[in-house]
Amino acid sequence: MELFGGVISITGITFLVFCLMAIAVVGYAIGRITIKGISLGTAGVFIAALIFGCFFYNDLGAQLPDYTKNALKIVENLGLILFVTSVGFIAGPTFFSNLKKNFKSYVLLGLIIILAGGLSAVACIFMGRAMGETDHESLTAMVTGLLSGALTSTPAFSAAKACVGEAYEDLVAVGNGIAYIFGVIGVVLFVQILPKLTKADMAAEREKLVQASEGAKKKEYSGKLFILDPYGLMAFCMAALIGVVVGMIKIPLTGDGLSGTTFSLTTTGGCLLAALVFGHFSRIGKVSLMPPTTTLKVFRELGLMLFLMGAGIAGGAKFIESFQPMYFVYGMIMTILPMIIGFLFAKYVLKLSLLNNLGSITGGMTSTPALGTLINVAGTEDVAAAYAATYPIALIAVVLVSQFLIILF
């Protein structure tokens, strides 16, 4: 492709890389814009990717050869693997002790958040019918897609498409595309706005979380460990490899497992679980399995950036094609209500500290970008443990709720 009147000639994969780097530059600049202490941070990349997808997605597809049509999906999945594997390693040393201490709280909060999302979806279905929607099957398919987008849940999206049948698959995809944008941005803003609204002393809240995490950490190994490589890349790749395999395991929910609906941890859950185990044990004998903190932080940020690019470009194209104001409002409801209900339940019933509360909400909302923002807001990596503890519960619950919506309504 020739750009700027033929001054620059870029083709194929090189053109894609050029576009991604440009999105990163613009996105980080957007993320630095701060209004009353609130900014998008890395989620600014998502905004830049959305804008690019809205106006240039078709041009991008036209310039890429057939064998690179799935390039954006590869970028998105690679970013997801890098991010969640890094988070798993970071949370691993405190995760299992923290889970044992607060297991009931994490389970309850994850269920409450997803149940609130499901009830919001039911309310939107009845609102749609009251406003004159006569095709109930189409409305239910659309709202179920909106729910998966509002909670940024790929497994729920896949399960919903499998349940509705071929006739309504496109509606599920459209709903997911409409709600996904606010599903990402809404949670990112929520974890920044809440501490300001509650006038929280972040230093004190951070100290509470750090003290709890230090109490949960196991003793450090005093002997000298053998380091496989100075940057921990071998251990990181090993955890990611095992995680991808685990994520591919499918558990039948309905039918025979081939034609029926199945549940899997997906790449996200598999890599998260594998990295948590690696981070928890940190070594085999005298061989270290723990990458350096610097490597994990770089991979976490790089992974989040790539994930937001891949998801944002494709999401921007779908948004233009399928946007309807009322459906966007439905999606906002299904994002905001679960967060508010979850926050109040965690604060007043479960008595969780603010950062544990918000970390659990990012997990309950299955929001990868919001966790990255919360780590920056909190100033400590320890919030990742709450995310990792709540995420699996929410992952399973949102798949089941999506299927119940289709069956019952």
C-alpha positions in Angstrom: 0.0 0.0 0.0 1.2 3.5 -0.8 0.7 6.1 1.9 0.9 9.9 1.9 0.8 10.2 -1.9 3.2 7.4 -2.5 6.0 8.8 -0.2 5.8 5.6 1.9 5.2 2.2 0.5 4.2 -0.5 3.0 2.6 -3.9 2.2 1.2 -6.9 4.0 2.3 -7.7 7.5 4.6 -4.6 7.6 1.6 -2.4 6.9 -0.3 -4.1 9.9 2.7 -3.5 12.2 2.9 0.1 11.0 -0.8 0.6 11.9 -0.4 -1.1 15.3 2.6 1.1 16.2 0.7 4.2 15.1 -2.3 3.2 17.2 0.0 2.7 20.2 1.5 6.1 19.9 -1.9 7.8 19.6 -3.5 5.6 22.2 -0.9 6.2 24.9 -1.2 10.0 24.2 -5.0 9.7 24.7 -4.4 7.7 27.9 -2.3 10.4 29.4 -5.2 13.0 29.2 -6.3 13.5 32.7 -9.6 15.2 33.8 -9.9 15.7 37.6 -7.5 12.9 38.3 -9.3 10.4 36.0 -7.5 9.0 32.9 -7.9 6.0 30.6 -4.3 5.0 30.9 -3.5 2.0 28.7 -7.2 1.8 27.7 -6.5 4.9 25.6 -5.0 2.4 23.2 -8.5 0.8 23.0 -10.0 4.2 22.0 -7.4 4.7 19.3 -8.0 1.2 18.0 -11.8 1.7 18.0 -11.4 4.9 15.9 -9.1 3.1 13.5 -11.5 0.2 13.2 -14.4 2.5 12.5 -12.8 4.4 9.7 -9.9 2.2 8.3 -10.8 -1.4 9.1 -12.0 -2.2 5.5 -8.9 -0.6 4.1 -6.7 -2.7 6.4 -8.4 -5.9 5.3 -8.0 -5.0 1.6 -4.3 -4.6 2.0 -3.6 -7.8 3.8 -3.1 -11.1 1.9 -5.6 -13.9 2.5 -3.3 -15.8 4.8 -3.2 -12.8 7.2 -6.9 -12.2 7.5 -6.8 -13.5 11.0 -3.8 -11.3 11.9 -5.8 -9.2 14.3 -7.1 -12.2 16.2 -3.6 -13.4 16.5 -2.5 -10.0 17.9 -5.4 -10.1 20.4 -4.8 -13.7 21.6 -1.0 -13.1 21.9 -1.7 -10.1 24.0 -4.1 -12.0 26.2 -1.6 -14.8 26.8 1.1 -12.4 27.7 -1.1 -10.4 30.1 -2.9 -13.1 32.0 0.3 -15.3 32.3 2.1 -12.3 33.8 -0.8 -11.6 36.2 -0.8 -15.3 37.2 2.9 -15.2 38.1 2.5 -11.9 40.0 -0.5 -13.2 42.0 0.8 -16.7 42.5 2.8 -16.3 45.7 -0.2 -15.0 47.6 -3.1 -16.4 45.6 -3.8 -19.8 47.3 -3.4 -18.5 50.9 -5.6 -15.5 50.0 -8.2 -17.8 48.4 -8.2 -20.1 51.4 -8.8 -17.2 53.7 -11.5 -15.4 51.6 -12.9 -18.3 49.5 -16.5 -17.8 50.5 -16.3 -14.0 49.9 -14.8 -14.4 46.4 -17.4 -17.1 45.4 -20.3 -15.0 46.7 -19.1 -11.8 45.1 -18.4 -13.4 41.7 -21.9 -15.0 41.8 -23.6 -11.7 42.9 -22.0 -9.7 40.1 -22.9 -12.2 37.4 -26.4 -12.7 38.9 -26.9 -8.9 38.9 -25.8 -8.8 35.2 -28.3 -11.6 34.4 -31.2 -9.9 36.2 -30.3 -6.6 34.4 -30.5 -8.6 31.1 -33.9 -9.9 32.0 -35.1 -6.4 32.8 -33.8 -5.2 29.4 -35.7 -8.1 27.7 -39.0 -7.0 29.4 -38.2 -3.3 28.6 -37.8 -4.2 25.0 -41.1 -6.2 24.9 -42.9 -3.3 26.6 -41.5 -0.9 23.9 -43.0 -3.0 21.2 -40.4 -5.7 20.3 -42.6 -8.5 19.0 -39.9 -11.0 17.9 -39.0 -12.3 21.3 -36.4 -14.8 20.1 -34.5 -12.1 18.3 -34.7 -9.7 21.3 -33.4 -12.4 23.6 -30.5 -13.3 21.3 -29.6 -9.6 21.0 -29.7 -9.0 24.8 -27.7 -12.1 25.5 -25.0 -10.8 23.1 -25.2 -7.4 24.9 -24.6 -9.2 28.2 -21.5 -11.0 26.9 -20.2 -7.6 25.6 -21.1 -5.7 28.8 -19.1 -8.2 30.8 -16.4 -8.5 28.1 -16.8 -12.3 28.3 -15.7 -14.3 25.2 -16.8 -17.7 26.8 -20.3 -16.2 27.4 -20.4 -15.0 23.8 -19.4 -18.4 22.4 -21.9 -20.2 24.6 -24.7 -17.8 23.6 -24.0 -18.4 19.9 -24.0 -22.1 20.4 -27.4 -22.0 22.1 -29.3 -19.7 19.8 -28.7 -21.6 16.6 -27.6 -20.4 13.2 -30.7 -18.2 12.7 -29.8 -15.8 15.5 -26.0 -16.1 15.7 -25.5 -12.7 13.9 -27.7 -11.0 16.5 -25.6 -12.3 19.4 -22.5 -11.0 17.6 -24.0 -7.6 16.9 -25.1 -7.3 20.6 -21.6 -8.2 21.8 -20.1 -5.6 19.5 -22.4 -2.8 20.7 -21.9 -3.4 24.4 -18.2 -4.3 24.4 -17.0 -0.8 24.1 -18.6 0.5 27.3 -17.9 -2.8 28.9 -14.2 -2.1 28.6 -14.2 1.7 29.3 -16.9 1.6 32.0 -15.0 -0.7 34.3 -11.7 1.1 33.7 -13.4 4.4 34.8 -15.2 2.7 37.7 -12.0 1.5 39.5 -10.6 5.1 39.3 -13.8 7.0 40.2 -14.8 4.9 43.2 -11.7 5.7 45.3 -12.2 9.4 44.6 -16.0 9.3 45.4 -15.3 7.5 48.7 -12.4 9.9 49.4 -10.2 6.9 50.2 -6.8 7.2 51.8 -5.0 5.2 49.1 -1.8 4.9 51.2 -3.8 3.3 54.0 -5.8 1.1 51.7 -2.6 -0.1 50.0 -1.0 -0.8 53.4 -4.0 -3.0 54.3 -3.7 -5.0 51.2 0.1 -5.3 51.4 -0.1 -6.5 55.0 -2.6 -9.1 54.1 -0.5 -10.3 51.2 2.7 -10.4 53.1 0.9 -12.5 55.8 -0.1 -14.9 53.1 3.3 -15.3 51.4 5.2 -18.5 52.0 8.8 -18.5 53.2 11.4 -17.6 50.8 13.8 -20.4 49.7 17.1 -19.7 51.3 19.2 -21.9 49.1 20.7 -20.7 45.8 18.4 -21.5 42.8 19.5 -22.4 39.3 18.2 -19.8 36.8 17.2 -21.2 33.5 17.7 -17.9 31.7 18.3 -14.4 33.0 14.9 -13.0 31.8 12.7 -16.0 32.9 11.5 -16.5 29.3 11.7 -20.3 29.4 9.5 -20.5 32.6 7.1 -18.0 31.2 6.7 -19.8 27.9 6.3 -23.1 29.7 3.4 -21.8 31.8 1.8 -20.2 28.8 2.1 -23.4 26.8 0.6 -25.5 29.5 -2.2 -22.9 30.0 -3.2 -22.9 26.3 -3.5 -26.7 26.4 -5.5 -26.6 29.6 -7.7 -23.9 28.1 -8.6 -26.2 25.1 -10.1 -28.9 27.3 -13.9 -28.9 26.8 -16.4 -30.1 29.3 -19.8 -31.0 27.9 -22.8 -29.1 29.4 -25.5 -30.2 27.0 -25.6 -32.8 24.3 -22.8 -35.2 23.5 -19.9 -32.7 23.8 -19.6 -32.5 20.0 -22.9 -31.0 18.9 -23.9 -29.7 22.3 -22.7 -26.8 24.4 -19.4 -27.2 26.1 -17.5 -25.2 28.8 -13.8 -24.6 28.8 -11.4 -22.3 30.7 -10.4 -20.8 27.4 -6.9 -19.4 26.8 -7.5 -16.7 29.5 -8.5 -19.1 32.3 -5.9 -21.8 31.3 -3.0 -19.5 31.2 -4.1 -17.8 34.4 -4.4 -21.1 36.2 -1.0 -22.4 35.0 0.8 -19.2 35.9 -0.8 -19.1 39.3 0.6 -22.6 40.0 4.0 -21.7 38.7 4.0 -18.5 40.7 2.9 -20.3 43.9 5.6 -23.0 43.9 8.1 -20.8 42.1 10.7 -23.6 41.8 11.2 -27.3 41.1 13.9 -28.5 43.5 16.7 -26.0 43.0 15.4 -24.8 39.6 13.7 -21.4 39.6 10.4 -21.2 37.7 9.8 -17.5 38.6 10.6 -14.8 35.9 12.0 -11.5 37.2 9.5 -8.9 38.2 10.8 -6.6 35.5 10.0 -9.2 32.8 6.5 -9.7 34.2 5.7 -6.0 34.3 6.9 -5.5 30.7 4.9 -8.5 29.4 1.9 -7.4 31.4 1.8 -4.0 29.8 2.8 -5.3 26.3 0.1 -8.0 26.5 -2.6 -5.5 27.5 -1.6 -3.1 24.7 -1.8 -5.9 22.1 -5.0 -7.3 23.4 -6.7 -3.8 23.3 -5.5 -3.2 19.8 -6.8 -6.5 18.4 -10.1 -6.2 20.2 -10.5 -2.5 19.5 -10.0 -2.6 15.7 -12.5 -5.4 15.1 -14.9 -3.9 17.7 -14.8 -0.5 16.0 -15.9 -2.0 12.7 -18.8 -3.9 14.3 -19.8 -0.8 16.2 -20.4 1.3 13.1 -22.3 -1.5 11.4 -24.7 -2.4 14.2 -25.1 0.6 16.6 -28.5 1.4 17.9 -28.9 3.9 20.8 -31.3 1.8 22.9 -29.2 -1.3 22.7 -26.1 0.7 23.8 -28.1 1.9 26.8 -29.0 -1.7 27.6 -25.3 -2.5 27.5 -24.5 0.3 29.8 -27.1 -0.9 32.3 -25.6 -4.4 32.2 -22.2 -3.0 32.9 -23.0 -0.4 35.6 -25.5 -2.2 37.8 -23.4 -5.3 38.5 -20.4 -3.2 39.5 -22.5 -1.0 41.9 -24.3 -4.0 43.4 -21.0 -5.9 43.7 -19.2 -3.0 45.3 -21.9 -2.4 47.9 -22.2 -6.1 48.7 -18.5 -6.5 49.1 -18.2 -3.4 51.3 -21.1 -3.8 53.6 -21.8 -7.5 53.7 -18.4 -9.1 53.1 -16.4 -6.2 54.7 -13.6 -6.3 52.1 -11.1 -3.6 52.0 -11.4 -1.1 49.1 -8.6 -2.5 47.0 -9.6 -6.1 47.6 -13.1 -5.0 46.7 -12.2 -3.4 43.4 -9.8 -6.2 42.5 -12.6 -8.7 43.0 -14.9 -6.6 40.9 -12.5 -6.6 38.0 -12.4 -10.4 38.2 -16.2 -10.6 38.6 -16.6 -8.4 35.5 -14.0 -10.5 33.7 -12.3 -7.2 32.8 -8.7 -7.6 31.7 -8.1 -3.9 30.9 -9.6 -2.8 34.2 -7.1 -4.9 36.2 -4.2 -3.2 34.4 -5.7 0.2 35.4 -6.4 -0.8 39.0 -2.8 -2.0 39.4 -1.6 1.5 38.5 -4.3 3.2 40.7 -3.5 0.9 43.7 0.3 1.2 43.3 0.7 -2.5 44.1 0.6 -5.7 42.2 -1.3 -7.5 45.1 -4.7 -6.5 43.7 -4.2 -9.1 41.1 -4.7 -11.9 43.6 -8.4 -10.8 44.2 -8.9 -10.6 40.4 -7.5 -14.1 40.0 -9.6 -15.5 42.8 -12.9 -14.1 41.6 -12.4 -14.6 37.8 -12.9 -18.4 37.6 -16.2 -18.2 39.5 -17.5 -15.4 37.3 -16.3 -17.2 34.1 -18.4 -20.3 34.9 -21.4 -18.3 36.1 -21.6 -16.0 33.1 -21.6 -18.9 30.7 -24.4 -20.6 32.6 -26.4 -17.4 33.0 -26.2 -16.7 29.2 -27.5 -20.1 28.4 -30.4 -19.8 31.0 -31.4 -16.5 29.4 -31.8 -18.2 26.0 -33.6 -21.3 27.4 -36.0 -19.4 29.6 -36.8 -16.3 27.5 
